[in-house]
Amino acid sequence: MLGGTVVAAAAPAVAHPDSPTPEEVNFLNVVRGTFPGDDRQLVETGEQVCTLLAWAGMPEPAVSDLLVTQKGATPEQAGNLVRVAHDIICPYIPG
C-alpha cells in the first residue's frame, strides 16, 4: 500500500505449473534441459515466443535473436525453442 493506494501486480497469463495444458507438457518434454530455465520459465518463454510471432509479427529469426539477448541462450538453443514453441504451442500462427 502506497499512500493509501493498493498496488497490485498482474500475474502472467500462463497455466499454473501444477496443471499445464497438454501442449505445454509436450513443449516441456521437448525443450526441458535444452534451454535455460525451469518449467515455469520455459512455458513463459514459449508463450512469449507465440506472442511475438502473432502480435508483433516478428519472424522466427528475429525472435531467436531476442531470446539470445534476453535469456542468455545460444543461437542454437534459441532457434530450437522458437521452432518447438511455434510447432507445439501456437501452430495456428502462419510462418
N, C-alpha and C positions, 0 to 999 in steps of 0.2 A: 504494500500500500504506500503510495507516494502522495503526500499532501491531501489525504482523504480520497484519493482516487485508487481504485483497484486496477492493478496492472496484471494482465494475463497473457501468456504466450500460446499461440495456436500450435497444436501438435501436427506433425506432418500427416498427410493422408496416406498412410501406409498400414497395411494389415499388422495386427499385433503379432510379435514373433511366436507366440504360443498357438496362433491359429492362421498360419499362412495359407494363401489360396493355392489351389493345385498348380497354377502357373508359377507362383513364387517357389514352391517346392521343387518343381522341375528346374527352374532357373538356378536355385541354390545348389542342386545336385550337380549341375554342370560347372558353375563358377567357383564354388567353395574351394578354397586353397589355391586358386589361380589368380586372385586379385586381393589387394589389401583390404582388410576389414572383417568384422564379424557378420553374422547372418543379417542382423537388422541393417547394418551399414550397406551390405551388398544389395538387399532389397531396395533400400532408399536410393542407391546409386542406379540400379536398374530402372526404377521409376523415373529418376531424373533424366536418364537417357531417353526414355519414351517421351517425356515432356519436351525435351529439346528437339527431338525428331519431329514431333507432331505440332507443337505450338510455336516453337521458334523457327521451325522449318530448316533446321541445321542438317547438313549432310553427315553421314556416318563418320567420315574422316575428321571433320571439324569437332564433332562430339568426342571422338577418341583423343584428339589433341587437348581438348579441355580437361578430360579426365587425367591425362598425363600431368598437366599443370596443377589441377586441384587435388588429386588424390595420391600423387607420388607414384603412380603406376608406370610400368614400362610401356612403350608404344604397343608392343605385342599384347600385353595384358589388357590394355585399354581397348584395343581393336577387337579382341576376343569378347570382352564383356559387352561392348556395344552390339556386336553381331548377335550374341546369345540373347540379350535383352530384347532386341528387335524381333528375333525369331520366336521367342517364347512369351515374353510379357506383352508385347504390342505388335503382333504380326499383322494387324489390321492397318498399320501405317505403311503407305506406299514407299517404295525405295528399296 
